[in-house]
Amino acid sequence: MTTPQPQYDEKQILRPKQTQAKLGIGHSKFWEDVKAGRLPPVRRFGPKTVGHTLDEINAVIDQAPRV
């Protein structure tokens, strides 16, 4: 019997470290890409919480050139 795959909410918040892991980039490259506009600006979700929504990051991945 197989285990069902978890369903992800497209509005799930990804913190910077989670986004870095999903994109396979490091801390400095992540912030460099945000500053250069290659990644959307981080959103503030609380006083000490910033991140992106899962659908924002999926859109970046979908638009990335294929090699």
C-alpha positions as CSV (number, residue, x, y, z in Angstrom):
1,M,0.0,0.0,0.0
2,T,1.4,3.4,-0.9
3,T,1.5,6.4,1.3
4,P,-0.5,9.4,-0.1
5,Q,1.7,12.4,-1.1
6,P,1.1,15.5,1.1
7,Q,-1.0,18.2,-0.5
8,Y,0.8,21.6,-0.4
9,D,-1.1,24.8,-0.2
10,E,0.1,27.2,-2.9
11,K,-0.1,30.0,-0.3
12,Q,2.3,28.2,2.0
13,I,5.0,30.5,3.3
14,L,8.6,29.6,2.5
15,R,11.2,31.2,4.7
16,P,14.5,32.2,3.1
17,K,16.3,29.0,4.1
18,Q,13.5,26.9,2.7
19,T,13.5,28.9,-0.5
20,Q,17.3,28.6,-0.8
21,A,17.0,24.8,-0.4
22,K,14.2,24.5,-3.0
23,L,16.2,26.6,-5.5
24,G,19.6,25.0,-4.7
25,I,21.3,28.3,-3.9
26,G,23.2,29.6,-1.0
27,H,22.5,32.5,1.4
28,S,24.5,35.2,-0.4
29,K,23.2,34.2,-3.9
30,F,19.7,34.3,-2.6
31,W,19.9,37.8,-1.3
32,E,21.9,38.9,-4.4
33,D,19.1,37.6,-6.6
34,V,16.4,39.3,-4.5
35,K,18.3,42.6,-4.7
36,A,18.8,42.3,-8.4
37,G,15.2,41.4,-9.0
38,R,15.8,37.9,-10.2
39,L,13.7,36.7,-7.3
40,P,10.6,38.6,-6.0
41,P,11.1,40.8,-3.0
42,V,10.5,39.0,0.3
43,R,7.2,39.7,2.0
44,R,6.8,40.5,5.7
45,F,4.4,38.1,7.4
46,G,5.1,39.2,10.9
47,P,7.5,41.3,13.0
48,K,10.3,38.8,12.6
49,T,9.0,36.7,9.7
50,V,9.8,37.2,6.0
51,G,9.6,34.9,3.1
52,H,7.9,34.1,-0.2
53,T,4.7,32.1,-0.9
54,L,5.2,28.7,-2.6
55,D,3.4,29.9,-5.7
56,E,5.8,32.8,-6.1
57,I,8.8,30.5,-6.0
58,N,7.1,27.9,-8.3
59,A,6.5,30.8,-10.8
60,V,10.2,31.6,-10.7
61,I,11.1,28.0,-11.3
62,D,8.6,27.7,-14.2
63,Q,10.1,30.8,-15.9
64,A,13.7,29.7,-15.5
65,P,15.4,28.8,-18.7
66,R,15.8,25.1,-19.3
67,V,19.3,23.8,-20.0
